[in-house]
Amino acid sequence: MVSQEFTDKANAVQALTKRPSDDELLKLYGLFKQTTIGDNETSKPGMFDLKGKYKWQAWADLKGTSQEDAETQYIELADELLAKYA
C-alpha cells in the first residue's frame, strides 16, 4: 500500500508548471509503476509505439526493486523535480 506522502508527491508533480525533461519523466513513470504495481510483467509494445517502448523499458529497468524502495526513490526524485521546476 502506498503512503500518503507518495500520493501527495505524485499529485504535486502532476501540477508542475514547467515540464521536466523526458529522461526525468521516464524515471518518474518507471518508479511510479514499480511502486504501485511491482515488476513489469507486461509484453513489450510493438516497434511503432516508440513512446510506449520507452515507458515500458523505464519500468522494466526497475525489475527486482522492492515497491518500498521504488516509493522512496520516487519521493526523492519528486522532491528534486519540485525544487527544480515549481
DSSP file (Angstrom, degrees, kcal/mol; ACC not computed):
  #  RESIDUE AA STRUCTURE BP1 BP2  ACC     N-H-->O    O-->H-N    N-H-->O    O-->H-N    TCO  KAPPA ALPHA  PHI   PSI    X-CA   Y-CA   Z-CA
    1    1 A M              0   0    0      0, 0.0     2,-0.1     0, 0.0    35,-0.0   0.000 360.0 360.0 360.0 131.0    0.0    0.0    0.0
    2    2 A V        -     0   0    0      1,-0.1     2,-0.1    34,-0.1    66,-0.0  -0.412 360.0-114.3 -77.2 152.1    1.4    3.4   -1.0
    3    3 A S     >  -     0   0    0      1,-0.1     4,-1.9    -2,-0.1     5,-0.1  -0.323  19.5-115.1 -81.2 164.6    1.9    6.1    1.6
    4    4 A Q  H  > S+     0   0    0      1,-0.2     4,-2.8     2,-0.2     5,-0.2   0.860 117.8  58.2 -65.0 -35.8    0.1    9.4    1.8
    5    5 A E  H  > S+     0   0    0      2,-0.2     4,-2.6     1,-0.2    -1,-0.2   0.909 105.0  50.2 -61.3 -41.9    3.4   11.2    1.1
    6    6 A F  H  > S+     0   0    0      2,-0.2     4,-2.6     1,-0.2    -1,-0.2   0.939 111.8  47.5 -59.9 -47.9    3.7    9.2   -2.2
    7    7 A T  H  X S+     0   0    0     -4,-1.9     4,-2.2     1,-0.2    -2,-0.2   0.905 112.2  49.9 -60.7 -43.4    0.2   10.2   -3.2
    8    8 A D  H  X S+     0   0    0     -4,-2.8     4,-2.3     2,-0.2    -1,-0.2   0.910 112.2  47.1 -62.9 -43.0    0.9   13.8   -2.3
    9    9 A K  H  X S+     0   0    0     -4,-2.6     4,-2.8     2,-0.2     5,-0.2   0.909 110.1  53.0 -66.1 -41.8    4.1   13.9   -4.3
   10   10 A A  H  X S+     0   0    0     -4,-2.6     4,-1.7     1,-0.2    -1,-0.2   0.914 112.2  45.4 -59.8 -42.7    2.5   12.3   -7.3
   11   11 A N  H  X S+     0   0    0     -4,-2.2     4,-1.0     2,-0.2    -1,-0.2   0.893 112.4  51.1 -67.2 -39.8   -0.2   14.9   -7.3
   12   12 A A  H  < S+     0   0    0     -4,-2.3     3,-0.5     1,-0.2    -2,-0.2   0.903 109.0  50.5 -65.1 -41.5    2.3   17.7   -6.8
   13   13 A V  H >< S+     0   0    0     -4,-2.8     3,-1.4     1,-0.2    -1,-0.2   0.878 105.9  56.6 -64.8 -37.4    4.4   16.5   -9.7
   14   14 A Q  H 3< S+     0   0    0     -4,-1.7    -1,-0.2     1,-0.3    -2,-0.2   0.801 106.2  52.1 -61.2 -28.5    1.3   16.4  -12.0
   15   15 A A  T 3< S+     0   0    0     -4,-1.0    -1,-0.3    -3,-0.5    -2,-0.2   0.334  76.8 134.0 -94.7   7.1    0.7   20.1  -11.2
   16   16 A L    <   -     0   0    0     -3,-1.4    70,-0.1    -4,-0.1    -3,-0.1  -0.285  48.4-150.1 -57.8 140.8    4.2   21.3  -12.1
   17   17 A T  S    S+     0   0    0     68,-0.4     2,-0.4     2,-0.0    -1,-0.1   0.793  82.7  53.9 -84.1 -29.3    4.0   24.5  -14.3
   18   18 A K  S    S-     0   0    0     67,-0.8    67,-0.1    -3,-0.0    -2,-0.0  -0.851  90.9-119.0-105.1 144.8    7.3   23.7  -16.1
   19   19 A R        -     0   0    0     -2,-0.4     3,-0.1     1,-0.1    -2,-0.0  -0.682  23.0-132.8 -86.4 125.7    7.8   20.3  -17.8
   20   20 A P        -     0   0    0      0, 0.0    -1,-0.1     0, 0.0    61,-0.0  -0.218  39.7 -82.3 -64.6 166.4   10.6   18.1  -16.6
   21   21 A S     >  -     0   0    0      1,-0.1     4,-2.5     4,-0.0     5,-0.2  -0.201  39.2-108.2 -66.4 162.6   12.9   16.5  -19.2
   22   22 A D  H  > S+     0   0    0      1,-0.2     4,-2.6     2,-0.2     5,-0.2   0.898 120.7  52.5 -59.4 -41.2   11.9   13.3  -21.0
   23   23 A D  H  > S+     0   0    0      1,-0.2     4,-2.2     2,-0.2    -1,-0.2   0.907 110.1  47.9 -62.9 -41.6   14.5   11.3  -19.0
   24   24 A E  H  > S+     0   0    0      1,-0.2     4,-2.4     2,-0.2    -1,-0.2   0.912 112.5  49.0 -64.5 -41.9   13.2   12.7  -15.7
   25   25 A L  H  X S+     0   0    0     -4,-2.5     4,-2.6     2,-0.2    -2,-0.2   0.889 110.8  50.1 -66.4 -38.4    9.6   11.9  -16.7
   26   26 A L  H  X S+     0   0    0     -4,-2.6     4,-2.8     2,-0.2    -1,-0.2   0.909 111.4  48.4 -65.3 -41.7   10.6    8.3  -17.8
   27   27 A K  H  X S+     0   0    0     -4,-2.2     4,-2.5     2,-0.2     5,-0.2   0.928 112.8  48.5 -63.4 -43.9   12.3    7.7  -14.5
   28   28 A L  H  X S+     0   0    0     -4,-2.4     4,-2.5     2,-0.2    -2,-0.2   0.915 111.8  49.8 -61.2 -44.1    9.3    9.1  -12.6
   29   29 A Y  H  X S+     0   0    0     -4,-2.6     4,-2.7     2,-0.2     5,-0.2   0.940 111.0  48.5 -60.1 -49.4    7.0    6.9  -14.6
   30   30 A G  H  X S+     0   0    0     -4,-2.8     4,-2.5     1,-0.2    -2,-0.2   0.913 113.3  46.8 -59.3 -44.3    9.0    3.8  -14.0
   31   31 A L  H  X S+     0   0    0     -4,-2.5     4,-2.3     2,-0.2    -1,-0.2   0.888 111.1  52.4 -65.8 -38.6    9.3    4.4  -10.3
   32   32 A F  H  X S+     0   0    0     -4,-2.5     4,-2.6    -5,-0.2     5,-0.2   0.946 112.9  44.0 -61.5 -48.2    5.5    5.1  -10.1
   33   33 A K  H  X>S+     0   0    0     -4,-2.7     4,-2.7     1,-0.2     5,-1.3   0.898 113.6  50.3 -64.9 -40.9    4.6    1.9  -11.9
   34   34 A Q  H  <5S+     0   0    0     -4,-2.5    -1,-0.2    -5,-0.2    -2,-0.2   0.886 114.0  46.1 -64.9 -37.8    7.1   -0.1   -9.8
   35   35 A T  H  <5S+     0   0    0     -4,-2.3    -2,-0.2    -5,-0.2    -1,-0.2   0.927 121.4  35.0 -68.9 -45.9    5.7    1.4   -6.6
   36   36 A T  H  <5S+     0   0    0     -4,-2.6    -2,-0.2    -5,-0.2    -3,-0.2   0.777 137.8  12.8 -85.0 -26.8    2.1    0.9   -7.4
   37   37 A I  T  <5S-     0   0    0     -4,-2.7     2,-0.3    -5,-0.2    -3,-0.2   0.726  91.2-137.2-119.3 -37.6    2.2   -2.4   -9.4
   38   38 A G      < +     0   0    0     -5,-1.3    -1,-0.2    28,-0.1    -2,-0.1  -0.766  62.7  13.2 106.1-157.7    5.6   -4.1   -8.9
   39   39 A D  S    S-     0   0    0     -2,-0.3     2,-0.7     1,-0.1    21,-0.1  -0.172  82.8-106.0 -57.7 144.7    7.7   -5.7  -11.5
   40   40 A N        +     0   0    0     19,-0.3    -1,-0.1     1,-0.2    23,-0.0  -0.625  46.5 163.5 -74.4 110.3    6.8   -5.2  -15.2
   41   41 A E        +     0   0    0     -2,-0.7    -1,-0.2    -3,-0.1     2,-0.1   0.227  39.8 110.7-109.8  10.3    5.2   -8.4  -16.4
   42   42 A T  S    S-     0   0    0      1,-0.1     2,-0.2    14,-0.1    -2,-0.0  -0.422  75.6-100.3 -83.8 160.8    3.5   -6.9  -19.5
   43   43 A S        -     0   0    0     -2,-0.1    -1,-0.1     1,-0.1    -2,-0.1  -0.533  44.2 -97.6 -80.5 149.6    4.6   -7.6  -23.0
   44   44 A K        -     0   0    0     -2,-0.2    -1,-0.1     1,-0.1     9,-0.1  -0.411  43.4-109.3 -67.8 137.0    6.8   -5.1  -24.8
   45   45 A P        -     0   0    0      0, 0.0    -1,-0.1     0, 0.0    -3,-0.0  -0.183  43.2 -86.7 -62.3 160.0    5.0   -2.7  -27.1
   46   46 A G    >   -     0   0    0      1,-0.1     3,-1.6     2,-0.0     7,-0.2  -0.106  41.8-100.5 -64.7 165.8    5.4   -3.0  -30.9
   47   47 A M  T 3  S+     0   0    0      1,-0.3    -1,-0.1    -3,-0.1     3,-0.1   0.679 119.6  56.5 -68.3 -17.1    8.2   -1.3  -32.8
   48   48 A F  T 3  S+     0   0    0      1,-0.2     2,-1.2     2,-0.1    -1,-0.3   0.571  88.3  79.6 -89.5  -8.4    6.0    1.5  -34.0
   49   49 A D    <>  +     0   0    0     -3,-1.6     4,-2.3     1,-0.2    -1,-0.2  -0.631  55.1 163.1 -96.3  75.1    5.0    2.5  -30.4
   50   50 A L  H  > S+     0   0    0     -2,-1.2     4,-2.3     1,-0.2     5,-0.2   0.915  72.9  48.1 -63.3 -45.6    8.1    4.4  -29.5
   51   51 A K  H  > S+     0   0    0      1,-0.2     4,-2.3    -3,-0.2    -1,-0.2   0.930 113.1  48.9 -60.9 -45.2    6.7    6.3  -26.6
   52   52 A G  H  > S+     0   0    0      1,-0.2     4,-2.7     2,-0.2    -1,-0.2   0.874 109.6  52.4 -61.7 -38.9    5.2    3.0  -25.2
   53   53 A K  H  X S+     0   0    0     -4,-2.3     4,-2.6     2,-0.2    -1,-0.2   0.913 109.7  48.2 -65.6 -42.7    8.5    1.2  -25.6
   54   54 A Y  H  X S+     0   0    0     -4,-2.3     4,-2.3     2,-0.2    -2,-0.2   0.919 114.4  46.0 -63.1 -43.2   10.4    3.9  -23.7
   55   55 A K  H  X S+     0   0    0     -4,-2.3     4,-1.7     2,-0.2    -2,-0.2   0.916 112.8  50.3 -65.3 -42.9    7.9    3.9  -20.9
   56   56 A W  H  X S+     0   0    0     -4,-2.7     4,-2.9     1,-0.2    -2,-0.2   0.919 112.3  47.4 -60.5 -44.1    7.9    0.0  -20.8
   57   57 A Q  H  X S+     0   0    0     -4,-2.6     4,-2.5     2,-0.2    -1,-0.2   0.883 106.8  56.3 -66.9 -39.2   11.7    0.0  -20.7
   58   58 A A  H  < S+     0   0    0     -4,-2.3     4,-0.2     1,-0.2    -1,-0.2   0.881 114.8  39.9 -59.8 -37.5   11.9    2.6  -17.9
   59   59 A W  H >< S+     0   0    0     -4,-1.7     3,-1.6     2,-0.2   -19,-0.3   0.912 113.4  53.1 -76.1 -44.9    9.6    0.4  -15.8
   60   60 A A  H >< S+     0   0    0     -4,-2.9     3,-1.9     1,-0.3    -2,-0.2   0.826  98.4  65.9 -61.5 -32.2   11.3   -2.9  -16.8
   61   61 A D  T 3< S+     0   0    0     -4,-2.5    -1,-0.3     1,-0.3    -2,-0.2   0.706  96.8  57.2 -62.4 -19.1   14.7   -1.5  -15.8
   62   62 A L  T X  S+     0   0    0     -3,-1.6     3,-2.6    -4,-0.2    -1,-0.3   0.344  74.6 141.1 -94.4   5.8   13.5   -1.4  -12.2
   63   63 A K  T <   +     0   0    0     -3,-1.9     3,-0.1     1,-0.3    -3,-0.0  -0.211  69.9  23.8 -52.3 132.8   12.7   -5.2  -12.1
   64   64 A G  T 3  S+     0   0    0      1,-0.3     2,-0.4     0, 0.0    -1,-0.3   0.240  89.3 126.2  92.9 -13.2   13.6   -6.6   -8.7
   65   65 A T    <   -     0   0    0     -3,-2.6    -1,-0.3     1,-0.1    -3,-0.0  -0.646  65.4-118.2 -76.5 130.6   13.4   -3.3   -7.0
   66   66 A S     >  -     0   0    0     -2,-0.4     4,-2.6     1,-0.1     5,-0.2  -0.304  16.7-119.3 -67.3 155.0   11.0   -3.6   -4.0
   67   67 A Q  H  > S+     0   0    0      1,-0.2     4,-2.0     2,-0.2    -1,-0.1   0.848 115.5  53.8 -63.4 -32.7    7.9   -1.5   -4.0
   68   68 A E  H  > S+     0   0    0      2,-0.2     4,-2.2     1,-0.2    -1,-0.2   0.922 109.9  46.0 -67.2 -44.4    9.1    0.2   -0.8
   69   69 A D  H  > S+     0   0    0      1,-0.2     4,-2.6     2,-0.2    -2,-0.2   0.908 112.3  51.3 -64.4 -41.3   12.5    1.1   -2.3
   70   70 A A  H  X S+     0   0    0     -4,-2.6     4,-2.6     1,-0.2    -1,-0.2   0.896 108.8  51.5 -62.4 -39.5   10.8    2.4   -5.5
   71   71 A E  H  X S+     0   0    0     -4,-2.0     4,-2.5     2,-0.2    -1,-0.2   0.929 110.1  48.6 -63.2 -44.4    8.5    4.5   -3.4
   72   72 A T  H  X S+     0   0    0     -4,-2.2     4,-2.2     1,-0.2    -2,-0.2   0.925 113.5  46.8 -60.7 -45.4   11.4    6.1   -1.5
   73   73 A Q  H  X S+     0   0    0     -4,-2.6     4,-2.6     2,-0.2    -1,-0.2   0.885 110.9  52.8 -64.2 -39.1   13.2    6.8   -4.8
   74   74 A Y  H  X S+     0   0    0     -4,-2.6     4,-3.0     2,-0.2    -2,-0.2   0.938 109.5  48.1 -61.7 -47.1   10.0    8.3   -6.3
   75   75 A I  H  X S+     0   0    0     -4,-2.5     4,-2.3     2,-0.2    -2,-0.2   0.907 112.3  49.3 -62.1 -42.1    9.6   10.6   -3.4
   76   76 A E  H  X S+     0   0    0     -4,-2.2     4,-2.0     2,-0.2    -1,-0.2   0.930 113.8  45.5 -62.6 -45.5   13.3   11.7   -3.6
   77   77 A L  H  X S+     0   0    0     -4,-2.6     4,-2.7     1,-0.2     5,-0.2   0.906 111.3  52.9 -64.4 -42.0   13.0   12.3   -7.3
   78   78 A A  H  X S+     0   0    0     -4,-3.0     4,-2.7     1,-0.2    -1,-0.2   0.903 107.7  51.7 -60.4 -41.4    9.7   14.2   -6.9
   79   79 A D  H  X S+     0   0    0     -4,-2.3     4,-2.1     2,-0.2    -1,-0.2   0.920 110.5  48.7 -60.8 -43.5   11.3   16.4   -4.3
   80   80 A E  H  X S+     0   0    0     -4,-2.0     4,-2.0     1,-0.2    -2,-0.2   0.932 113.6  46.1 -60.8 -46.2   14.2   17.2   -6.7
   81   81 A L  H  X S+     0   0    0     -4,-2.7     4,-3.1     1,-0.2     5,-0.4   0.878 111.0  52.1 -66.6 -38.0   11.7   18.0   -9.6
   82   82 A L  H  X S+     0   0    0     -4,-2.7     4,-1.5    -5,-0.2    -1,-0.2   0.892 112.0  46.5 -65.7 -38.2    9.5   20.1   -7.4
   83   83 A A  H  < S+     0   0    0     -4,-2.1    -2,-0.2    -5,-0.2    -1,-0.2   0.861 119.4  41.7 -68.8 -35.0   12.6   22.2   -6.3
   84   84 A K  H  < S+     0   0    0     -4,-2.0    -2,-0.2    -5,-0.2    -3,-0.2   0.857 129.2  21.5 -81.2 -38.6   13.8   22.5   -9.9
   85   85 A Y  H  <        0   0    0     -4,-3.1   -67,-0.8    -5,-0.2   -68,-0.4   0.515 360.0 360.0-115.0  -7.6   10.5   23.1  -11.8
   86   86 A A     <        0   0    0     -4,-1.5    -1,-0.1    -5,-0.4    -3,-0.1   0.504 360.0 360.0 -78.5 360.0    8.0   24.5   -9.3
